[in-house]
């Protein structure tokens, strides 16, 4: 089982295919996704990449954390598990 990586500080032009291409330099990429705003479809500036092995994930972190991507230093680290949000506190969407 590989590791899921958080990739932040991405330029707006980044997409899943670009992330997959970049991270393939460290090994086999199981999945790559840039998170987008559900209303506008625009990138939120971060995404997730899942590498096949833990060793490949560690190599990707050492290679790409702080690396320049279109003038922006990427943030790459192990993704933390998603914490459920309290939906009752959200304002209704109209």
PDB file of N, CA, C and O in Angstrom, chain B, residues numbered from 101:
ATOM      1  N   UNK B 101       0.847  -1.186   0.000  1.00  0.00           N
ATOM      2  CA  UNK B 101       0.000   0.000   0.000  1.00  0.00           C
ATOM      3  C   UNK B 101       0.882   1.235   0.000  1.00  0.00           C
ATOM      4  O   UNK B 101       1.805   1.347   0.806  1.00  0.00           O
ATOM      5  N   UNK B 102       0.598   2.153  -0.898  1.00  0.00           N
ATOM      6  CA  UNK B 102       1.379   3.372  -0.996  1.00  0.00           C
ATOM      7  C   UNK B 102       0.887   4.451  -0.059  1.00  0.00           C
ATOM      8  O   UNK B 102      -0.012   4.237   0.753  1.00  0.00           O
ATOM      9  N   UNK B 103       1.485   5.597  -0.188  1.00  0.00           N
ATOM     10  CA  UNK B 103       1.134   6.736   0.654  1.00  0.00           C
ATOM     11  C   UNK B 103       0.451   7.806  -0.172  1.00  0.00           C
ATOM     12  O   UNK B 103       0.798   8.042  -1.329  1.00  0.00           O
ATOM     13  N   UNK B 104      -0.517   8.443   0.439  1.00  0.00           N
ATOM     14  CA  UNK B 104      -1.197   9.566  -0.188  1.00  0.00           C
ATOM     15  C   UNK B 104      -0.478  10.837   0.239  1.00  0.00           C
ATOM     16  O   UNK B 104      -0.245  11.062   1.426  1.00  0.00           O
ATOM     17  N   UNK B 105      -0.132  11.657  -0.733  1.00  0.00           N
ATOM     18  CA  UNK B 105       0.596  12.889  -0.484  1.00  0.00           C
ATOM     19  C   UNK B 105      -0.297  14.095  -0.706  1.00  0.00           C
ATOM     20  O   UNK B 105      -1.093  14.127  -1.644  1.00  0.00           O
ATOM     21  N   UNK B 106      -0.161  15.084   0.162  1.00  0.00           N
ATOM     22  CA  UNK B 106      -0.799  16.378  -0.018  1.00  0.00           C
ATOM     23  C   UNK B 106       0.170  17.232  -0.832  1.00  0.00           C
ATOM     24  O   UNK B 106       1.362  17.278  -0.525  1.00  0.00           O
ATOM     25  N   UNK B 107      -0.328  17.906  -1.862  1.00  0.00           N
ATOM     26  CA  UNK B 107       0.496  18.796  -2.683  1.00  0.00           C
ATOM     27  C   UNK B 107      -0.185  20.161  -2.677  1.00  0.00           C
ATOM     28  O   UNK B 107      -1.287  20.314  -3.204  1.00  0.00           O
ATOM     29  N   UNK B 108       0.473  21.145  -2.081  1.00  0.00           N
ATOM     30  CA  UNK B 108      -0.114  22.466  -1.957  1.00  0.00           C
ATOM     31  C   UNK B 108       0.679  23.542  -2.663  1.00  0.00           C
ATOM     32  O   UNK B 108       1.768  23.296  -3.183  1.00  0.00           O
ATOM     33  N   UNK B 109       0.113  24.745  -2.674  1.00  0.00           N
ATOM     34  CA  UNK B 109       0.680  25.929  -3.319  1.00  0.00           C
ATOM     35  C   UNK B 109       0.852  25.726  -4.824  1.00  0.00           C
ATOM     36  O   UNK B 109       1.858  26.124  -5.412  1.00  0.00           O
ATOM     37  N   UNK B 110      -0.148  25.102  -5.425  1.00  0.00           N
ATOM     38  CA  UNK B 110      -0.115  24.851  -6.869  1.00  0.00           C
ATOM     39  C   UNK B 110      -0.616  26.066  -7.637  1.00  0.00           C
ATOM     40  O   UNK B 110      -1.463  26.810  -7.141  1.00  0.00           O
ATOM     41  N   UNK B 111      -0.090  26.273  -8.859  1.00  0.00           N
ATOM     42  CA  UNK B 111      -0.637  27.346  -9.694  1.00  0.00           C
ATOM     43  C   UNK B 111      -2.036  26.955 -10.176  1.00  0.00           C
ATOM     44  O   UNK B 111      -2.388  25.775 -10.190  1.00  0.00           O
ATOM     45  N   UNK B 112      -2.822  27.948 -10.568  1.00  0.00           N
ATOM     46  CA  UNK B 112      -4.199  27.676 -11.019  1.00  0.00           C
ATOM     47  C   UNK B 112      -4.225  26.781 -12.247  1.00  0.00           C
ATOM     48  O   UNK B 112      -5.219  26.096 -12.488  1.00  0.00           O
ATOM     49  N   UNK B 113      -3.145  26.776 -13.029  1.00  0.00           N
ATOM     50  CA  UNK B 113      -3.114  25.982 -14.263  1.00  0.00           C
ATOM     51  C   UNK B 113      -2.887  24.493 -14.014  1.00  0.00           C
ATOM     52  O   UNK B 113      -3.031  23.695 -14.941  1.00  0.00           O
ATOM     53  N   UNK B 114      -2.540  24.101 -12.806  1.00  0.00           N
ATOM     54  CA  UNK B 114      -2.240  22.696 -12.510  1.00  0.00           C
ATOM     55  C   UNK B 114      -3.495  21.833 -12.638  1.00  0.00           C
ATOM     56  O   UNK B 114      -4.600  22.257 -12.299  1.00  0.00           O
ATOM     57  N   UNK B 115      -3.295  20.614 -13.137  1.00  0.00           N
ATOM     58  CA  UNK B 115      -4.381  19.638 -13.192  1.00  0.00           C
ATOM     59  C   UNK B 115      -3.820  18.266 -12.824  1.00  0.00           C
ATOM     60  O   UNK B 115      -2.615  18.117 -12.620  1.00  0.00           O
ATOM     61  N   UNK B 116      -4.685  17.279 -12.741  1.00  0.00           N
ATOM     62  CA  UNK B 116      -4.268  15.941 -12.335  1.00  0.00           C
ATOM     63  C   UNK B 116      -3.229  15.331 -13.258  1.00  0.00           C
ATOM     64  O   UNK B 116      -2.297  14.672 -12.795  1.00  0.00           O
ATOM     65  N   UNK B 117      -3.379  15.543 -14.554  1.00  0.00           N
ATOM     66  CA  UNK B 117      -2.421  14.987 -15.513  1.00  0.00           C
ATOM     67  C   UNK B 117      -1.028  15.583 -15.320  1.00  0.00           C
ATOM     68  O   UNK B 117      -0.026  14.875 -15.424  1.00  0.00           O
ATOM     69  N   UNK B 118      -0.965  16.882 -15.040  1.00  0.00           N
ATOM     70  CA  UNK B 118       0.328  17.537 -14.809  1.00  0.00           C
ATOM     71  C   UNK B 118       0.974  16.994 -13.541  1.00  0.00           C
ATOM     72  O   UNK B 118       2.176  16.726 -13.523  1.00  0.00           O
ATOM     73  N   UNK B 119       0.185  16.828 -12.479  1.00  0.00           N
ATOM     74  CA  UNK B 119       0.729  16.264 -11.239  1.00  0.00           C
ATOM     75  C   UNK B 119       1.244  14.847 -11.465  1.00  0.00           C
ATOM     76  O   UNK B 119       2.319  14.487 -10.984  1.00  0.00           O
ATOM     77  N   UNK B 120       0.482  14.050 -12.192  1.00  0.00           N
ATOM     78  CA  UNK B 120       0.900  12.679 -12.475  1.00  0.00           C
ATOM     79  C   UNK B 120       2.221  12.664 -13.235  1.00  0.00           C
ATOM     80  O   UNK B 120       3.106  11.866 -12.929  1.00  0.00           O
ATOM     81  N   UNK B 121       2.354  13.534 -14.213  1.00  0.00           N
ATOM     82  CA  UNK B 121       3.587  13.620 -15.001  1.00  0.00           C
ATOM     83  C   UNK B 121       4.782  14.002 -14.124  1.00  0.00           C
ATOM     84  O   UNK B 121       5.852  13.403 -14.235  1.00  0.00           O
ATOM     85  N   UNK B 122       4.600  14.989 -13.264  1.00  0.00           N
ATOM     86  CA  UNK B 122       5.689  15.443 -12.387  1.00  0.00           C
ATOM     87  C   UNK B 122       6.089  14.346 -11.404  1.00  0.00           C
ATOM     88  O   UNK B 122       7.272  14.029 -11.274  1.00  0.00           O
ATOM     89  N   UNK B 123       5.118  13.772 -10.717  1.00  0.00           N
ATOM     90  CA  UNK B 123       5.423  12.807  -9.665  1.00  0.00           C
ATOM     91  C   UNK B 123       5.855  11.452 -10.202  1.00  0.00           C
ATOM     92  O   UNK B 123       6.394  10.644  -9.445  1.00  0.00           O
ATOM     93  N   UNK B 124       5.639  11.177 -11.480  1.00  0.00           N
ATOM     94  CA  UNK B 124       6.110   9.930 -12.082  1.00  0.00           C
ATOM     95  C   UNK B 124       7.633   9.842 -12.060  1.00  0.00           C
ATOM     96  O   UNK B 124       8.188   8.755 -12.218  1.00  0.00           O
ATOM     97  N   UNK B 125       8.314  10.968 -11.868  1.00  0.00           N
ATOM     98  CA  UNK B 125       9.775  10.966 -11.758  1.00  0.00           C
ATOM     99  C   UNK B 125      10.237  10.219 -10.506  1.00  0.00           C
ATOM    100  O   UNK B 125      11.394   9.808 -10.420  1.00  0.00           O
ATOM    101  N   UNK B 126       9.335  10.044  -9.534  1.00  0.00           N
ATOM    102  CA  UNK B 126       9.684   9.353  -8.293  1.00  0.00           C
ATOM    103  C   UNK B 126       9.171   7.923  -8.248  1.00  0.00           C
ATOM    104  O   UNK B 126       9.478   7.196  -7.302  1.00  0.00           O
ATOM    105  N   UNK B 127       8.402   7.499  -9.235  1.00  0.00           N
ATOM    106  CA  UNK B 127       7.877   6.139  -9.265  1.00  0.00           C
ATOM    107  C   UNK B 127       6.473   6.097  -9.831  1.00  0.00           C
ATOM    108  O   UNK B 127       6.008   7.043 -10.468  1.00  0.00           O
ATOM    109  N   UNK B 128       5.801   4.968  -9.581  1.00  0.00           N
ATOM    110  CA  UNK B 128       4.464   4.763 -10.131  1.00  0.00           C
ATOM    111  C   UNK B 128       3.423   5.579  -9.350  1.00  0.00           C
ATOM    112  O   UNK B 128       3.326   5.482  -8.126  1.00  0.00           O
ATOM    113  N   UNK B 129       2.658   6.374 -10.081  1.00  0.00           N
ATOM    114  CA  UNK B 129       1.594   7.187  -9.494  1.00  0.00           C
ATOM    115  C   UNK B 129       0.288   6.415  -9.622  1.00  0.00           C
ATOM    116  O   UNK B 129      -0.152   6.101 -10.728  1.00  0.00           O
ATOM    117  N   UNK B 130      -0.329   6.114  -8.480  1.00  0.00           N
ATOM    118  CA  UNK B 130      -1.611   5.401  -8.473  1.00  0.00           C
ATOM    119  C   UNK B 130      -2.756   6.339  -8.839  1.00  0.00           C
ATOM    120  O   UNK B 130      -3.658   5.962  -9.588  1.00  0.00           O
ATOM    121  N   UNK B 131      -2.718   7.567  -8.306  1.00  0.00           N
ATOM    122  CA  UNK B 131      -3.744   8.550  -8.626  1.00  0.00           C
ATOM    123  C   UNK B 131      -3.201   9.949  -8.382  1.00  0.00           C
ATOM    124  O   UNK B 131      -2.303  10.145  -7.563  1.00  0.00           O
ATOM    125  N   UNK B 132      -3.751  10.914  -9.096  1.00  0.00           N
ATOM    126  CA  UNK B 132      -3.371  12.321  -8.933  1.00  0.00           C
ATOM    127  C   UNK B 132      -4.606  13.162  -9.197  1.00  0.00           C
ATOM    128  O   UNK B 132      -5.260  13.011 -10.229  1.00  0.00           O
ATOM    129  N   UNK B 133      -4.927  14.054  -8.256  1.00  0.00           N
ATOM    130  CA  UNK B 133      -6.126  14.875  -8.409  1.00  0.00           C
ATOM    131  C   UNK B 133      -5.890  16.257  -7.830  1.00  0.00           C
ATOM    132  O   UNK B 133      -5.368  16.401  -6.725  1.00  0.00           O
ATOM    133  N   UNK B 134      -6.282  17.274  -8.590  1.00  0.00           N
ATOM    134  CA  UNK B 134      -6.275  18.648  -8.101  1.00  0.00           C
ATOM    135  C   UNK B 134      -7.692  18.944  -7.646  1.00  0.00           C
ATOM    136  O   UNK B 134      -8.650  18.671  -8.368  1.00  0.00           O
ATOM    137  N   UNK B 135      -7.828  19.501  -6.452  1.00  0.00           N
ATOM    138  CA  UNK B 135      -9.146  19.798  -5.881  1.00  0.00           C
ATOM    139  C   UNK B 135      -9.670  21.098  -6.491  1.00  0.00           C
ATOM    140  O   UNK B 135      -8.956  22.097  -6.565  1.00  0.00           O
ATOM    141  N   UNK B 136     -10.933  21.064  -6.927  1.00  0.00           N
ATOM    142  CA  UNK B 136     -11.537  22.237  -7.559  1.00  0.00           C
ATOM    143  C   UNK B 136     -12.752  22.709  -6.770  1.00  0.00           C
ATOM    144  O   UNK B 136     -13.372  21.942  -6.033  1.00  0.00           O
ATOM    145  N   UNK B 137     -13.075  23.976  -6.940  1.00  0.00           N
ATOM    146  CA  UNK B 137     -14.256  24.555  -6.317  1.00  0.00           C
ATOM    147  C   UNK B 137     -15.488  23.975  -7.005  1.00  0.00           C
ATOM    148  O   UNK B 137     -15.549  23.932  -8.234  1.00  0.00           O
ATOM    149  N   UNK B 138     -16.451  23.535  -6.234  1.00  0.00           N
ATOM    150  CA  UNK B 138     -17.617  22.884  -6.846  1.00  0.00           C
ATOM    151  C   UNK B 138     -18.511  23.853  -7.620  1.00  0.00           C
ATOM    152  O   UNK B 138     -19.228  23.433  -8.528  1.00  0.00           O
ATOM    153  N   UNK B 139     -18.480  25.139  -7.277  1.00  0.00           N
ATOM    154  CA  UNK B 139     -19.323  26.108  -7.965  1.00  0.00           C
ATOM    155  C   UNK B 139     -18.674  26.647  -9.238  1.00  0.00           C
ATOM    156  O   UNK B 139     -19.334  26.771 -10.269  1.00  0.00           O
ATOM    157  N   UNK B 140     -17.377  26.969  -9.164  1.00  0.00           N
ATOM    158  CA  UNK B 140     -16.702  27.594 -10.303  1.00  0.00           C
ATOM    159  C   UNK B 140     -15.892  26.615 -11.144  1.00  0.00           C
ATOM    160  O   UNK B 140     -15.611  26.883 -12.312  1.00  0.00           O
ATOM    161  N   UNK B 141     -15.510  25.467 -10.548  1.00  0.00           N
ATOM    162  CA  UNK B 141     -14.670  24.514 -11.269  1.00  0.00           C
ATOM    163  C   UNK B 141     -13.202  24.907 -11.274  1.00  0.00           C
ATOM    164  O   UNK B 141     -12.370  24.193 -11.835  1.00  0.00           O
ATOM    165  N   UNK B 142     -12.877  26.034 -10.657  1.00  0.00           N
ATOM    166  CA  UNK B 142     -11.493  26.525 -10.617  1.00  0.00           C
ATOM    167  C   UNK B 142     -10.700  25.771  -9.546  1.00  0.00           C
ATOM    168  O   UNK B 142     -11.243  25.404  -8.504  1.00  0.00           O
ATOM    169  N   UNK B 143      -9.418  25.545  -9.814  1.00  0.00           N
ATOM    170  CA  UNK B 143      -8.537  24.877  -8.869  1.00  0.00           C
ATOM    171  C   UNK B 143      -8.502  25.631  -7.544  1.00  0.00           C
ATOM    172  O   UNK B 143      -8.539  26.861  -7.519  1.00  0.00           O
ATOM    173  N   UNK B 144      -8.432  24.884  -6.445  1.00  0.00           N
ATOM    174  CA  UNK B 144      -8.286  25.500  -5.131  1.00  0.00           C
ATOM    175  C   UNK B 144      -6.815  25.650  -4.752  1.00  0.00           C
ATOM    176  O   UNK B 144      -6.502  26.153  -3.673  1.00  0.00           O
ATOM    177  N   UNK B 145      -5.909  25.218  -5.631  1.00  0.00           N
ATOM    178  CA  UNK B 145      -4.480  25.401  -5.383  1.00  0.00           C
ATOM    179  C   UNK B 145      -3.815  24.262  -4.623  1.00  0.00           C
ATOM    180  O   UNK B 145      -2.670  24.383  -4.187  1.00  0.00           O
ATOM    181  N   UNK B 146      -4.539  23.151  -4.465  1.00  0.00           N
ATOM    182  CA  UNK B 146      -3.924  21.992  -3.828  1.00  0.00           C
ATOM    183  C   UNK B 146      -4.522  20.717  -4.399  1.00  0.00           C
ATOM    184  O   UNK B 146      -5.555  20.740  -5.069  1.00  0.00           O
ATOM    185  N   UNK B 147      -3.855  19.611  -4.123  1.00  0.00           N
ATOM    186  CA  UNK B 147      -4.331  18.334  -4.616  1.00  0.00           C
ATOM    187  C   UNK B 147      -3.702  17.186  -3.853  1.00  0.00           C
ATOM    188  O   UNK B 147      -3.037  17.384  -2.836  1.00  0.00           O
ATOM    189  N   UNK B 148      -3.924  15.980  -4.360  1.00  0.00           N
ATOM    190  CA  UNK B 148      -3.419  14.778  -3.713  1.00  0.00           C
ATOM    191  C   UNK B 148      -2.841  13.847  -4.767  1.00  0.00           C
ATOM    192  O   UNK B 148      -3.384  13.705  -5.863  1.00  0.00           O
ATOM    193  N   UNK B 149      -1.724  13.214  -4.409  1.00  0.00           N
ATOM    194  CA  UNK B 149      -1.081  12.232  -5.276  1.00  0.00           C
ATOM    195  C   UNK B 149      -0.859  10.988  -4.444  1.00  0.00           C
ATOM    196  O   UNK B 149      -0.360  11.071  -3.322  1.00  0.00           O
ATOM    197  N   UNK B 150      -1.227   9.822  -4.986  1.00  0.00           N
ATOM    198  CA  UNK B 150      -0.971   8.570  -4.286  1.00  0.00           C
ATOM    199  C   UNK B 150       0.095   7.803  -5.041  1.00  0.00           C
ATOM    200  O   UNK B 150      -0.059   7.486  -6.220  1.00  0.00           O
ATOM    201  N   UNK B 151       1.183   7.509  -4.335  1.00  0.00           N
ATOM    202  CA  UNK B 151       2.304   6.762  -4.914  1.00  0.00           C
ATOM    203  C   UNK B 151       2.127   5.280  -4.579  1.00  0.00           C
ATOM    204  O   UNK B 151       1.463   4.936  -3.601  1.00  0.00           O
ATOM    205  N   UNK B 152       2.729   4.394  -5.401  1.00  0.00           N
ATOM    206  CA  UNK B 152       2.560   2.958  -5.191  1.00  0.00           C
ATOM    207  C   UNK B 152       3.207   2.427  -3.931  1.00  0.00           C
ATOM    208  O   UNK B 152       2.646   1.545  -3.280  1.00  0.00           O
ATOM    209  N   UNK B 153       4.371   2.937  -3.567  1.00  0.00           N
ATOM    210  CA  UNK B 153       5.063   2.424  -2.384  1.00  0.00           C
ATOM    211  C   UNK B 153       5.431   3.574  -1.448  1.00  0.00           C
ATOM    212  O   UNK B 153       5.475   4.739  -1.840  1.00  0.00           O
ATOM    213  N   UNK B 154       5.691   3.203  -0.209  1.00  0.00           N
ATOM    214  CA  UNK B 154       6.115   4.194   0.775  1.00  0.00           C
ATOM    215  C   UNK B 154       7.450   4.819   0.387  1.00  0.00           C
ATOM    216  O   UNK B 154       7.660   6.016   0.584  1.00  0.00           O
ATOM    217  N   UNK B 155       8.359   4.003  -0.169  1.00  0.00           N
ATOM    218  CA  UNK B 155       9.672   4.505  -0.579  1.00  0.00           C
ATOM    219  C   UNK B 155       9.540   5.547  -1.688  1.00  0.00           C
ATOM    220  O   UNK B 155      10.245   6.557  -1.681  1.00  0.00           O
ATOM    221  N   UNK B 156       8.642   5.305  -2.635  1.00  0.00           N
ATOM    222  CA  UNK B 156       8.417   6.276  -3.718  1.00  0.00           C
ATOM    223  C   UNK B 156       7.808   7.560  -3.164  1.00  0.00           C
ATOM    224  O   UNK B 156       8.133   8.654  -3.626  1.00  0.00           O
ATOM    225  N   UNK B 157       6.933   7.431  -2.182  1.00  0.00           N
ATOM    226  CA  UNK B 157       6.319   8.612  -1.568  1.00  0.00           C
ATOM    227  C   UNK B 157       7.384   9.449  -0.859  1.00  0.00           C
ATOM    228  O   UNK B 157       7.399  10.673  -0.992  1.00  0.00           O
ATOM    229  N   UNK B 158       8.262   8.805  -0.118  1.00  0.00           N
ATOM    230  CA  UNK B 158       9.335   9.524   0.581  1.00  0.00           C
ATOM    231  C   UNK B 158      10.268  10.200  -0.420  1.00  0.00           C
ATOM    232  O   UNK B 158      10.719  11.321  -0.187  1.00  0.00           O
ATOM    233  N   UNK B 159      10.560   9.523  -1.537  1.00  0.00           N
ATOM    234  CA  UNK B 159      11.406  10.111  -2.578  1.00  0.00           C
ATOM    235  C   UNK B 159      10.732  11.344  -3.178  1.00  0.00           C
ATOM    236  O   UNK B 159      11.386  12.359  -3.418  1.00  0.00           O
ATOM    237  N   UNK B 160       9.428  11.253  -3.419  1.00  0.00           N
ATOM    238  CA  UNK B 160       8.677  12.388  -3.980  1.00  0.00           C
ATOM    239  C   UNK B 160       8.698  13.578  -3.029  1.00  0.00           C
ATOM    240  O   UNK B 160       8.849  14.719  -3.465  1.00  0.00           O
ATOM    241  N   UNK B 161       8.547  13.320  -1.731  1.00  0.00           N
ATOM    242  CA  UNK B 161       8.587  14.405  -0.752  1.00  0.00           C
ATOM    243  C   UNK B 161       9.947  15.086  -0.781  1.00  0.00           C
ATOM    244  O   UNK B 161      10.030  16.314  -0.803  1.00  0.00           O
ATOM    245  N   UNK B 162      11.013  14.292  -0.783  1.00  0.00           N
ATOM    246  CA  UNK B 162      12.354  14.888  -0.765  1.00  0.00           C
ATOM    247  C   UNK B 162      12.666  15.639  -2.055  1.00  0.00           C
ATOM    248  O   UNK B 162      13.380  16.641  -2.031  1.00  0.00           O
ATOM    249  N   UNK B 163      12.135  15.162  -3.184  1.00  0.00           N
ATOM    250  CA  UNK B 163      12.396  15.830  -4.475  1.00  0.00           C
ATOM    251  C   UNK B 163      11.557  17.084  -4.685  1.00  0.00           C
ATOM    252  O   UNK B 163      12.059  18.086  -5.194  1.00  0.00           O
ATOM    253  N   UNK B 164      10.286  17.038  -4.299  1.00  0.00           N
ATOM    254  CA  UNK B 164       9.354  18.081  -4.728  1.00  0.00           C
ATOM    255  C   UNK B 164       8.899  19.063  -3.648  1.00  0.00           C
ATOM    256  O   UNK B 164       8.326  20.101  -3.978  1.00  0.00           O
ATOM    257  N   UNK B 165       9.136  18.765  -2.374  1.00  0.00           N
ATOM    258  CA  UNK B 165       8.759  19.728  -1.349  1.00  0.00           C
ATOM    259  C   UNK B 165       9.671  20.948  -1.484  1.00  0.00           C
ATOM    260  O   UNK B 165      10.884  20.846  -1.298  1.00  0.00           O
ATOM    261  N   UNK B 166       9.086  22.092  -1.805  1.00  0.00           N
ATOM    262  CA  UNK B 166       9.850  23.318  -2.013  1.00  0.00           C
ATOM    263  C   UNK B 166      10.298  23.527  -3.456  1.00  0.00           C
ATOM    264  O   UNK B 166      10.862  24.570  -3.790  1.00  0.00           O
ATOM    265  N   UNK B 167      10.048  22.533  -4.314  1.00  0.00           N
ATOM    266  CA  UNK B 167      10.447  22.645  -5.726  1.00  0.00           C
ATOM    267  C   UNK B 167       9.555  23.663  -6.447  1.00  0.00           C
ATOM    268  O   UNK B 167       8.371  23.799  -6.136  1.00  0.00           O
ATOM    269  N   UNK B 168      10.137  24.363  -7.399  1.00  0.00           N
ATOM    270  CA  UNK B 168       9.425  25.387  -8.161  1.00  0.00           C
ATOM    271  C   UNK B 168       8.472  24.760  -9.181  1.00  0.00           C
ATOM    272  O   UNK B 168       8.870  23.886  -9.951  1.00  0.00           O
ATOM    273  N   UNK B 169       7.231  25.205  -9.184  1.00  0.00           N
ATOM    274  CA  UNK B 169       6.248  24.811 -10.194  1.00  0.00           C
ATOM    275  C   UNK B 169       5.599  26.105 -10.676  1.00  0.00           C
ATOM    276  O   UNK B 169       4.766  26.693  -9.987  1.00  0.00           O
ATOM    277  N   UNK B 170       5.991  26.531 -11.861  1.00  0.00           N
ATOM    278  CA  UNK B 170       5.500  27.776 -12.470  1.00  0.00           C
ATOM    279  C   UNK B 170       5.642  28.962 -11.515  1.00  0.00           C
ATOM    280  O   UNK B 170       4.717  29.756 -11.345  1.00  0.00           O
ATOM    281  N   UNK B 171       6.814  29.063 -10.899  1.00  0.00           N
ATOM    282  CA  UNK B 171       7.103  30.198 -10.038  1.00  0.00           C
ATOM    283  C   UNK B 171       6.611  30.079  -8.606  1.00  0.00           C
ATOM    284  O   UNK B 171       6.749  31.021  -7.826  1.00  0.00           O
ATOM    285  N   UNK B 172       6.037  28.931  -8.249  1.00  0.00           N
ATOM    286  CA  UNK B 172       5.521  28.732  -6.885  1.00  0.00           C
ATOM    287  C   UNK B 172       6.219  27.539  -6.251  1.00  0.00           C
ATOM    288  O   UNK B 172       6.340  26.490  -6.884  1.00  0.00           O
ATOM    289  N   UNK B 173       6.682  27.680  -5.006  1.00  0.00           N
ATOM    290  CA  UNK B 173       7.301  26.533  -4.330  1.00  0.00           C
ATOM    291  C   UNK B 173       6.220  25.572  -3.816  1.00  0.00           C
ATOM    292  O   UNK B 173       5.409  25.939  -2.965  1.00  0.00           O
ATOM    293  N   UNK B 174       6.218  24.350  -4.336  1.00  0.00           N
ATOM    294  CA  UNK B 174       5.216  23.362  -3.923  1.00  0.00           C
ATOM    295  C   UNK B 174       5.442  22.929  -2.476  1.00  0.00           C
ATOM    296  O   UNK B 174       6.575  22.886  -1.995  1.00  0.00           O
ATOM    297  N   UNK B 175       4.360  22.615  -1.804  1.00  0.00           N
ATOM    298  CA  UNK B 175       4.398  21.992  -0.485  1.00  0.00           C
ATOM    299  C   UNK B 175       3.980  20.543  -0.682  1.00  0.00           C
ATOM    300  O   UNK B 175       2.891  20.275  -1.190  1.00  0.00           O
ATOM    301  N   UNK B 176       4.838  19.607  -0.285  1.00  0.00           N
ATOM    302  CA  UNK B 176       4.524  18.185  -0.445  1.00  0.00           C
ATOM    303  C   UNK B 176       4.795  17.485   0.879  1.00  0.00           C
ATOM    304  O   UNK B 176       5.904  17.550   1.408  1.00  0.00           O
ATOM    305  N   UNK B 177       3.777  16.816   1.413  1.00  0.00           N
ATOM    306  CA  UNK B 177       3.951  16.019   2.621  1.00  0.00           C
ATOM    307  C   UNK B 177       2.887  14.925   2.679  1.00  0.00           C
ATOM    308  O   UNK B 177       1.985  14.872   1.843  1.00  0.00           O
ATOM    309  N   UNK B 178       3.008  14.058   3.675  1.00  0.00           N
ATOM    310  CA  UNK B 178       2.040  12.974   3.833  1.00  0.00           C
ATOM    311  C   UNK B 178       0.672  13.582   4.138  1.00  0.00           C
ATOM    312  O   UNK B 178       0.546  14.448   5.004  1.00  0.00           O
ATOM    313  N   UNK B 179      -0.346  13.121   3.419  1.00  0.00           N
ATOM    314  CA  UNK B 179      -1.709  13.633   3.630  1.00  0.00           C
ATOM    315  C   UNK B 179      -2.258  13.136   4.958  1.00  0.00           C
ATOM    316  O   UNK B 179      -2.058  11.981   5.335  1.00  0.00           O
ATOM    317  N   UNK B 180      -2.943  14.012   5.654  1.00  0.00           N
ATOM    318  CA  UNK B 180      -3.591  13.642   6.912  1.00  0.00           C
ATOM    319  C   UNK B 180      -4.996  13.138   6.603  1.00  0.00           C
ATOM    320  O   UNK B 180      -5.608  13.579   5.630  1.00  0.00           O
ATOM    321  N   UNK B 181      -5.512  12.223   7.415  1.00  0.00           N
ATOM    322  CA  UNK B 181      -6.873  11.731   7.174  1.00  0.00           C
ATOM    323  C   UNK B 181      -7.893  12.867   7.248  1.00  0.00           C
ATOM    324  O   UNK B 181      -7.742  13.803   8.033  1.00  0.00           O
ATOM    325  N   UNK B 182      -8.918  12.770   6.430  1.00  0.00           N
ATOM    326  CA  UNK B 182      -9.955  13.797   6.409  1.00  0.00           C
ATOM    327  C   UNK B 182     -10.791  13.716   7.680  1.00  0.00           C
ATOM    328  O   UNK B 182     -11.209  12.634   8.092  1.00  0.00           O
ATOM    329  N   UNK B 183     -11.027  14.854   8.288  1.00  0.00           N
ATOM    330  CA  UNK B 183     -11.834  14.928   9.511  1.00  0.00           C
ATOM    331  C   UNK B 183     -13.248  15.323   9.108  1.00  0.00           C
ATOM    332  O   UNK B 183     -13.433  16.300   8.382  1.00  0.00           O
ATOM    333  N   UNK B 184     -14.250  14.574   9.569  1.00  0.00           N
ATOM    334  CA  UNK B 184     -15.636  14.940   9.224  1.00  0.00           C
ATOM    335  C   UNK B 184     -15.983  16.329   9.758  1.00  0.00           C
ATOM    336  O   UNK B 184     -15.618  16.695  10.876  1.00  0.00           O
ATOM    337  N   UNK B 185     -16.689  17.081   8.937  1.00  0.00           N
ATOM    338  CA  UNK B 185     -17.109  18.424   9.347  1.00  0.00           C
ATOM    339  C   UNK B 185     -18.537  18.381   9.862  1.00  0.00           C
ATOM    340  O   UNK B 185     -19.328  17.521   9.474  1.00  0.00           O
ATOM    341  N   UNK B 186     -18.854  19.320  10.739  1.00  0.00           N
ATOM    342  CA  UNK B 186     -20.216  19.443  11.250  1.00  0.00           C
ATOM    343  C   UNK B 186     -21.003  20.268  10.228  1.00  0.00           C
ATOM    344  O   UNK B 186     -20.842  21.486  10.158  1.00  0.00           O
ATOM    345  N   UNK B 187     -21.847  19.612   9.443  1.00  0.00           N
ATOM    346  CA  UNK B 187     -22.605  20.291   8.396  1.00  0.00           C
ATOM    347  C   UNK B 187     -23.681  21.223   8.951  1.00  0.00           C
ATOM    348  O   UNK B 187     -24.156  22.110   8.242  1.00  0.00           O
ATOM    349  N   UNK B 188     -24.067  21.032  10.201  1.00  0.00           N
ATOM    350  CA  UNK B 188     -25.095  21.887  10.795  1.00  0.00           C
ATOM    351  C   UNK B 188     -24.602  23.327  10.948  1.00  0.00           C
ATOM    352  O   UNK B 188     -25.399  24.265  10.976  1.00  0.00           O
ATOM    353  N   UNK B 189     -23.287  23.490  11.047  1.00  0.00           N
ATOM    354  CA  UNK B 189     -22.730  24.829  11.241  1.00  0.00           C
ATOM    355  C   UNK B 189     -22.617  25.608   9.930  1.00  0.00           C
ATOM    356  O   UNK B 189     -22.370  26.814   9.950  1.00  0.00           O
ATOM    357  N   UNK B 190     -22.793  24.942   8.808  1.00  0.00           N
ATOM    358  CA  UNK B 190     -22.690  25.606   7.505  1.00  0.00           C
ATOM    359  C   UNK B 190     -23.961  26.377   7.173  1.00  0.00           C
ATOM    360  O   UNK B 190     -25.074  25.958   7.492  1.00  0.00           O
ATOM    361  N   UNK B 191     -23.763  27.483   6.542  1.00  0.00           N
ATOM    362  CA  UNK B 191     -24.895  28.271   6.065  1.00  0.00           C
ATOM    363  C   UNK B 191     -25.507  27.565   4.853  1.00  0.00           C
ATOM    364  O   UNK B 191     -24.781  26.928   4.090  1.00  0.00           O
ATOM    365  N   UNK B 192     -26.798  27.661   4.664  1.00  0.00           N
ATOM    366  CA  UNK B 192     -27.415  27.021   3.501  1.00  0.00           C
ATOM    367  C   UNK B 192     -26.924  27.647   2.195  1.00  0.00           C
ATOM    368  O   UNK B 192     -26.662  28.848   2.135  1.00  0.00           O
ATOM    369  N   UNK B 193     -26.806  26.842   1.178  1.00  0.00           N
ATOM    370  CA  UNK B 193     -26.379  27.312  -0.147  1.00  0.00           C
ATOM    371  C   UNK B 193     -27.613  27.600  -1.003  1.00  0.00           C
ATOM    372  O   UNK B 193     -28.487  26.746  -1.151  1.00  0.00           O
ATOM    373  N   UNK B 194     -27.677  28.792  -1.556  1.00  0.00           N
ATOM    374  CA  UNK B 194     -28.818  29.170  -2.391  1.00  0.00           C
ATOM    375  C   UNK B 194     -28.401  29.303  -3.822  1.00  0.00           C
ATOM    376  O   UNK B 194     -29.226  29.616  -4.679  1.00  0.00           O
TER     377      UNK B 194
END
